[in-house]
């Protein structure tokens, strides 16, 4: 595989190698890719969790378990005012 990098990326990879943290540019790139794939997996897991929570909330609303928007607004305003009143 052949990969083209910008001069800025090449410089930054070289800095990592020069720091002694990595012995080769390939190690830097492998670590960066490992971190990218890990972040992708975490993002996918988070999206799945959020979608499940949204579905749960929709089912709660369908069962009539929701709270009226006006009541939520009033409670939020009460909490904001209480926070502002604290020294």
N, C-alpha and C positions, 0 to 999 in steps of 0.2 A: 504494500500500500504506500502510495506517495501522497504526502500532505503538504500543502503550501501554507505558510504562516506569514503574517505581517511582520515587518521588522520589529514592531513594538512587542509582539508576542515572543519572537525569537530572543529579544533582549531580556524580557522578563524570565524566560525559561533559563537563559544563561545565568542570570542573577541567582536563581535558585540553586543551580549546580555550583556556582562559585561560592555560595554560602556554606557549602558542605552538607547541606541537608539531603541532597540527592547527589548520586555519583554520575548520572548521565541525564541527558535531555529526555531520553525515552522514559526514564523513571518518573520524571516530572509530568510528562504527558499521560502516562498510565495512571498516576495518582489523580490527575485532574479528571480523566475520564471516569475513573472509579467513583469520584465524588459526584460527577454529573449524573451517572446512572443511579447512584444512591438517592440523590435529590429527586430524580424523576420517579423512583419507586415511592418515596415519601409523599410526593405530590399526588400520585395516583391513589395511594392509601387514604390521604386526607380527603380527596374529592369523593371517594367511595363512602367514607364516613359521613361527610357532609350531606351527600345525596340520601343516605339512609336516615339521617336526622330530619331532613326535609320531608321525606316520606312519612316518618313517624308524626311529624307536626301536622301534615296534611290529614292523616288519619284521625288525629286528635280533633282537628277542626271539624272534620266530617261527623264525628261523634258529638259535636257540640261542646267540646271541652275548651274552647278558646276563650280568651279574655277580650272584652270590647276595647277597641282602639282608644276610646276616650278614657277608660279606666287606666290603661297602660300609660297614656300621656300624663294623666293626673299624678300617678305614682312616680313617674320619672321626674316630673317637675317638683314634687315633694322632696325627693331624694337630692335633687340639684340644690334646692333651697337650703336643705339641711347641711349639705356639704359646704355651701357658701357661708353659712352662719358659724361654722366651726372656726375657732381661732387658729 
